[in-house]
């Protein structure tokens, strides 16, 4: 995520500091790198979300095992 945000910031700075003569080429390059950096940010967010989901499922399983070891089912 951090790499994507840094690349996006670099492209924005490069876009605003370019001259009017080569604005089209800079805009095309900035859009390309901007889309790549957006993809990196989204991949990072999905990775973090997936990891947190797995951690929650493991915590639920651990709590279930702890609960069933303390409380016994009536027979």
N, CA and C atoms as a LAMMPS dump frame, in Angstrom:
ITEM: TIMESTEP
0
ITEM: NUMBER OF ATOMS
225
ITEM: BOX BOUNDS ff ff ff
-5.0000000000000000e+02 5.0000000000000000e+02
-5.0000000000000000e+02 5.0000000000000000e+02
-5.0000000000000000e+02 5.0000000000000000e+02
ITEM: ATOMS id mol type element x y z
1 1 1 N 0.817 -1.186 0
2 1 2 C 0 0 0
3 1 3 C 0.864 1.254 0
4 2 1 N 1.913 1.218 0.798
5 2 2 C 2.766 2.397 0.908
6 2 3 C 3.461 2.705 -0.419
7 3 1 N 3.889 1.672 -1.126
8 3 2 C 4.549 1.888 -2.417
9 3 3 C 3.576 2.521 -3.406
10 4 1 N 2.348 2.03 -3.421
11 4 2 C 1.349 2.602 -4.323
12 4 3 C 1.055 4.052 -4.018
13 5 1 N 0.966 4.398 -2.743
14 5 2 C 0.7 5.785 -2.359
15 5 3 C 1.876 6.683 -2.721
16 6 1 N 3.1 6.194 -2.512
17 6 2 C 4.282 6.988 -2.869
18 6 3 C 4.376 7.226 -4.373
19 7 1 N 4.092 6.187 -5.161
20 7 2 C 4.142 6.34 -6.623
21 7 3 C 3.068 7.315 -7.078
22 8 1 N 1.884 7.225 -6.475
23 8 2 C 0.811 8.142 -6.832
24 8 3 C 1.18 9.588 -6.493
25 9 1 N 1.782 9.802 -5.351
26 9 2 C 2.211 11.152 -4.962
27 9 3 C 3.302 11.663 -5.905
28 10 1 N 4.247 10.804 -6.264
29 10 2 C 5.307 11.206 -7.186
30 10 3 C 4.735 11.599 -8.542
31 11 1 N 3.766 10.84 -9.027
32 11 2 C 3.156 11.166 -10.321
33 11 3 C 2.394 12.484 -10.257
34 12 1 N 1.715 12.735 -9.147
35 12 2 C 0.982 13.994 -9.008
36 12 3 C 1.943 15.181 -8.981
37 13 1 N 3.033 15.051 -8.253
38 13 2 C 4.026 16.125 -8.199
39 13 3 C 4.648 16.344 -9.579
40 14 1 N 4.964 15.258 -10.269
41 14 2 C 5.555 15.357 -11.6
42 14 3 C 4.577 15.991 -12.584
43 15 1 N 3.293 15.674 -12.438
44 15 2 C 2.289 16.224 -13.345
45 15 3 C 2.141 17.73 -13.156
46 16 1 N 2.121 18.185 -11.912
47 16 2 C 1.93 19.606 -11.659
48 16 3 C 3.191 20.433 -11.871
49 17 1 N 4.361 19.8 -11.886
50 17 2 C 5.591 20.568 -12.085
51 17 3 C 6.105 20.503 -13.529
52 18 1 N 5.342 19.899 -14.427
53 18 2 C 5.804 19.79 -15.812
54 18 3 C 5.456 21.06 -16.587
55 19 1 N 6.169 21.249 -17.679
56 19 2 C 5.902 22.418 -18.518
57 19 3 C 4.731 22.122 -19.453
58 20 1 N 4.205 23.164 -20.061
59 20 2 C 3.049 23.009 -20.942
60 20 3 C 3.403 22.3 -22.245
61 21 1 N 4.666 22.318 -22.644
62 21 2 C 5.073 21.728 -23.923
63 21 3 C 4.966 20.211 -23.913
64 22 1 N 5.352 19.588 -22.83
65 22 2 C 5.321 18.125 -22.781
66 22 3 C 4.251 17.618 -21.812
67 23 1 N 3.152 18.378 -21.685
68 23 2 C 2.104 18.017 -20.734
69 23 3 C 1.388 16.726 -21.136
70 24 1 N 1.201 16.498 -22.444
71 24 2 C 0.508 15.291 -22.912
72 24 3 C 1.257 14.021 -22.559
73 25 1 N 2.561 14.027 -22.768
74 25 2 C 3.366 12.839 -22.452
75 25 3 C 3.419 12.604 -20.952
76 26 1 N 3.545 13.687 -20.198
77 26 2 C 3.598 13.558 -18.737
78 26 3 C 2.255 13.071 -18.205
79 27 1 N 1.165 13.568 -18.795
80 27 2 C -0.163 13.14 -18.364
81 27 3 C -0.382 11.657 -18.637
82 28 1 N 0.043 11.184 -19.807
83 28 2 C -0.092 9.763 -20.132
84 28 3 C 0.717 8.904 -19.175
85 29 1 N 1.94 9.307 -18.907
86 29 2 C 2.786 8.564 -17.983
87 29 3 C 2.21 8.588 -16.574
88 30 1 N 1.728 9.738 -16.144
89 30 2 C 1.162 9.846 -14.801
90 30 3 C -0.102 9.005 -14.664
91 31 1 N -0.92 8.978 -15.701
92 31 2 C -2.126 8.149 -15.646
93 31 3 C -1.779 6.675 -15.577
94 32 1 N -0.779 6.254 -16.332
95 32 2 C -0.366 4.853 -16.309
96 32 3 C 0.161 4.46 -14.937
97 33 1 N 1.088 5.264 -14.42
98 33 2 C 1.627 4.961 -13.098
99 33 3 C 0.579 5.138 -12.004
100 34 1 N -0.354 6.053 -12.197
101 34 2 C -1.433 6.232 -11.237
102 34 3 C -2.329 5.007 -11.157
103 35 1 N -2.647 4.425 -12.304
104 35 2 C -3.465 3.209 -12.307
105 35 3 C -2.724 2.034 -11.684
106 36 1 N -1.432 1.944 -11.956
107 36 2 C -0.631 0.881 -11.349
108 36 3 C -0.562 1.055 -9.836
109 37 1 N -0.367 2.282 -9.394
110 37 2 C -0.282 2.517 -7.957
111 37 3 C -1.633 2.292 -7.286
112 38 1 N -2.717 2.624 -7.961
113 38 2 C -4.043 2.333 -7.424
114 38 3 C -4.256 0.832 -7.298
115 39 1 N -3.799 0.085 -8.278
116 39 2 C -3.895 -1.374 -8.203
117 39 3 C -3.076 -1.906 -7.027
118 40 1 N -1.892 -1.356 -6.801
119 40 2 C -1.069 -1.791 -5.665
120 40 3 C -1.751 -1.484 -4.337
121 41 1 N -2.376 -0.329 -4.241
122 41 2 C -3.077 0.039 -3.012
123 41 3 C -4.245 -0.917 -2.776
124 42 1 N -5.012 -1.209 -3.817
125 42 2 C -6.148 -2.114 -3.657
126 42 3 C -5.709 -3.533 -3.313
127 43 1 N -4.639 -4.001 -3.928
128 43 2 C -4.117 -5.33 -3.591
129 43 3 C -3.679 -5.357 -2.132
130 44 1 N -3.035 -4.303 -1.678
131 44 2 C -2.629 -4.233 -0.275
132 44 3 C -3.817 -4.24 0.665
133 45 1 N -4.859 -3.488 0.313
134 45 2 C -6.055 -3.465 1.16
135 45 3 C -6.737 -4.829 1.215
136 46 1 N -6.839 -5.504 0.069
137 46 2 C -7.453 -6.835 0.058
138 46 3 C -6.616 -7.844 0.831
139 47 1 N -5.298 -7.715 0.774
140 47 2 C -4.431 -8.614 1.528
141 47 3 C -4.61 -8.411 3.025
142 48 1 N -4.659 -7.168 3.45
143 48 2 C -4.865 -6.88 4.876
144 48 3 C -6.234 -7.36 5.328
145 49 1 N -7.252 -7.127 4.511
146 49 2 C -8.606 -7.566 4.855
147 49 3 C -8.685 -9.08 4.948
148 50 1 N -8.059 -9.775 4.034
149 50 2 C -8.041 -11.24 4.08
150 50 3 C -7.331 -11.759 5.313
151 51 1 N -6.215 -11.157 5.661
152 51 2 C -5.483 -11.575 6.853
153 51 3 C -6.274 -11.336 8.126
154 52 1 N -6.956 -10.199 8.192
155 52 2 C -7.784 -9.909 9.374
156 52 3 C -8.956 -10.882 9.47
157 53 1 N -9.544 -11.244 8.344
158 53 2 C -10.647 -12.212 8.353
159 53 3 C -10.181 -13.565 8.873
160 54 1 N -9.022 -13.998 8.44
161 54 2 C -8.48 -15.273 8.915
162 54 3 C -8.196 -15.201 10.402
163 55 1 N -7.673 -14.065 10.867
164 55 2 C -7.387 -13.907 12.298
165 55 3 C -8.672 -13.96 13.124
166 56 1 N -9.739 -13.358 12.617
167 56 2 C -11.019 -13.395 13.335
168 56 3 C -11.559 -14.81 13.383
169 57 1 N -11.485 -15.543 12.28
170 57 2 C -11.966 -16.924 12.273
171 57 3 C -11.172 -17.796 13.238
172 58 1 N -9.866 -17.592 13.319
173 58 2 C -9.054 -18.362 14.252
174 58 3 C -9.375 -18 15.702
175 59 1 N -9.668 -16.733 15.957
176 59 2 C -10.055 -16.323 17.312
177 59 3 C -11.406 -16.921 17.7
178 60 1 N -12.335 -16.967 16.761
179 60 2 C -13.632 -17.594 17.03
180 60 3 C -13.448 -19.074 17.347
181 61 1 N -12.596 -19.74 16.584
182 61 2 C -12.341 -21.164 16.837
183 61 3 C -11.708 -21.375 18.205
184 62 1 N -10.749 -20.535 18.568
185 62 2 C -10.095 -20.672 19.872
186 62 3 C -11.093 -20.419 21.005
187 63 1 N -11.963 -19.429 20.842
188 63 2 C -12.971 -19.167 21.868
189 63 3 C -13.976 -20.309 21.968
190 64 1 N -14.321 -20.916 20.851
191 64 2 C -15.247 -22.048 20.868
192 64 3 C -14.628 -23.226 21.603
193 65 1 N -13.359 -23.504 21.336
194 65 2 C -12.683 -24.607 22.031
195 65 3 C -12.56 -24.309 23.52
196 66 1 N -12.28 -23.069 23.879
197 66 2 C -12.162 -22.71 25.294
198 66 3 C -13.515 -22.831 25.983
199 67 1 N -14.578 -22.434 25.327
200 67 2 C -15.916 -22.496 25.91
201 67 3 C -16.365 -23.941 26.101
202 68 1 N -16.113 -24.8 25.112
203 68 2 C -16.56 -26.189 25.22
204 68 3 C -15.724 -26.969 26.232
205 69 1 N -14.531 -26.509 26.541
206 69 2 C -13.752 -27.208 27.559
207 69 3 C -14.201 -26.82 28.965
208 70 1 N -14.819 -25.657 29.138
209 70 2 C -15.305 -25.208 30.442
210 70 3 C -16.742 -25.673 30.683
211 71 1 N -17.586 -25.53 29.69
212 71 2 C -18.998 -25.863 29.822
213 71 3 C -19.242 -27.207 29.17
214 72 1 N -19.844 -28.108 29.916
215 72 2 C -20.142 -29.431 29.369
216 72 3 C -21.609 -29.487 28.957
217 73 1 N -21.87 -30.235 27.938
218 73 2 C -23.24 -30.36 27.443
219 73 3 C -24.053 -31.243 28.395
220 74 1 N -25.293 -30.861 28.611
221 74 2 C -26.15 -31.747 29.423
222 74 3 C -26.501 -33.001 28.633
223 75 1 N -26.536 -34.097 29.302
224 75 2 C -26.802 -35.352 28.592
225 75 3 C -28.178 -35.871 28.863
